[in-house]
Amino acid sequence: MRRALAILLVAVATTLAAWWLIPRPALAIEIDEGGQAWVRSRTGRTPLPDTVHVDGQRNARVRIENADAKLHRLGLFVVAAGETAEYTLPRPGTYSGVCSTHASAGAVTYVVR
């Protein structure tokens, strides 16, 4: 019984460590059907703001998942309908451009620190 419990605890600890340590992008964005964009984090999702702060420093990766039926442009990034794209921002700085999910503001800015 003790051996089975020890094996179970090792398996759970290994699974949790692997989940926590898997490389993730510095920024993950999801676009739902209908065009609503969300910033995804380990704690949940928040609406995509006009200015996004990215803690990635050099070579920050941005992953965008587009579940909508049409192409979306989020500043520098273009993602086709139903596709997932990953981009790399080469260095810290401010990047901005037109955003199809921000109809009223019309732009999104990424600040990489």
Secondary structure, DSSP 8 states (H G I E B T S, - for coil): -HHHHHHHHHHHHHHHHHHHHS---SEEEEE-TTS-EEEEETTEEEE--SEEEE---TTEEEEEEE-SSS-EEETTEEE-TT-EEEEEE-SSEEEEEEBTT-TTT-EEEEEE-
